[in-house]
Amino acid sequence: MSNVIYLSAKEAANLITDDSFIASGGFVGSGVPEEILCEIENKFLKEGSPKNIGLIYSAGQGDGKDKGLNHLGHEGLVTNIIGGHWGLSPKLGVLANENKLKGYNLPQGVISHMFRDAAAGKPGTLTHVGLGTFVDPDVEGGKINKVTTEDVVHKIKIKEKDYLLYDLPKMDFAILRGTSADENGNISLEKESLTLDGLSIAMAVKNNGGTVIVQVERKVKSGTINPQLVKIPGVFVDVVVVVEDMKNHMQSFAEDFNELYVTNGIKVDEVKIDFPLTERKIIARRSAMLLNSNFKTLNYGIGMPEGVAQILKEEGQEDHFIPTVEPGAIGGTPAGGLSFGCAMSPEAIIDQPYQFDFYDGGGLDMAFLGLAQCDSEGNVNVSKFGPKIAGCGGFINITQNAKEVVFCGTFKAGGLKLTVENGELKILKEGKFSKFLSHVEQITFSGKLASSNGRKITYVTERAVFELKTEGLVLTEIAPGINLENDILDQMDFKPIISKDLKTMDARIFKEELMGLDFS
């Protein structure tokens, strides 16, 4: 007989006790139990409780303003955080910068596996992921401020190789989301765009004697959910909350519901691609040219790398590759913005821990990620900029393990303006901030480790292309119309190694017409 109870979000929030540890599920806005988070915030503002809680989450959950985990961004509410990405919940970042909470930034995939390992009662999560980066205890140990002093990442040797062992917190509450719940608490996710960590989190909390709370859209009778569609069995669920306001149960923070995210076989409407010949298109074109017919599985980071997918579509080549997104979508057309993580007409959606199993084991053929800061050793920073804590998300898992990695970004930042005239690149206004620094602020990608492993790493900008070699960062190509000294070397904080075979970037990149890419 089921012990599951149905409560309102307000009643569920009243169950959260002071000094407890919470695990929250979600990715950007997908799968976020918004109504429960709202009520936890309301209770704290009215009563000062729950207070001093710990929080662990694998993927960023928020809209960069007020939604998602931003509801917990009040001094005294949360005092200890283990998070994979911080940029979408800036209210928590402010508290961390002011040393009003202890915080760790660990790889998204590692945290996803931590849930599964905690469920199995393992002593920690053992992995190579994070070596050589700011997560490595020899560097920063993932700590994000001065008040965070306890080590939660440890370096150990097994068979003469280095690994990292991540401590597992004891979780008291799980706050998750589904679509339907039956009278026994069995949860299905038929309208959710992703399945994420829900099952692993529920198991981890349940096996710790904690309370699993799931927000759903509707309650149905027992026996009406196909058992193969049950993603979180009722045996792992204690409390079900049927949402009262559907604005707190949007499929993503950008869309109420998009059928394409949960349906295969529906062709995405053909839309004329409007992709002008800007720096973004130049970078995307040059990056796409690094692909070949041997590559099948790809990953595109958010922002600039998304342009590569647009180029493949524009050139009629997208069917030769299978895009994947770290929270679990395989195939289809990846979405962007506040729907990032979703995919239109995906071929499959798997749980997030399994997607990272695939990534960590080297399954990705090529990954396209953003380029914010780079140094002479090829190290890349995308996780911390001055007081801003962006976080690594899945960046470390992906860049450390994909067979080939392409970093995509403009050469400089802050007001850069350029144009293309007669097939040549012209800099109209130089960017204010250099991206090629003597030392990056934080090592999110270790060039030294990648070089020692003999991996192919390429850095693509609108005016220059670099490759990582054992001796360091090597300049291999420059754009037509660009002056090597004035536009490249004088704009860097270090002098790169210049290839003896320095080439001009392919002329097709700087023309309006299609390039004629063919990967068949």
Secondary structure, DSSP 4 states (H G I P E B T S, - for coil): ----EEE-HHHHHTTPPTT-EEEE--BBTBT--HHHHHHHHHHHHHH--S-SEEEEESS-BS-SSSSGGGGG-STTTEEEEEES--TT-HHHHHHHHTTSSEEEE--HHHHHHHHHHHHTT-S-EEESTTTTSTTSTTTTTTB-STT--S--EEEEEETTEEEEEE--PPP-EEEEE-SEEETT--EE-TT-S--TTHHHHHHHHHHTT-EEEEEESEEE-TT-S-GGGEEE-GGG--EEEE-S-GGGG-SSSS-S--GGGG-SSPPPPP------SSHHHHHHHHHHTT--TT--EEEE-SSTTHHHHHHHHHTT-GGG-EEE-TTSEESSEE--GGGTT-EES-SEE--HHHHHHHHHTT--SEEEEE-SEE-TT--EE-SEETTEE---TTHHHHHHHSSEEEEE--SEESS-EEEEETTEEEEEE--SEESB-SS-SS-SB-HHHHHHTT-EEEEE-SSEEEEEETTEEEEEEE-TT--IIIIIGGGSSSPPEEEEEEEEPPGGGGSSS-------
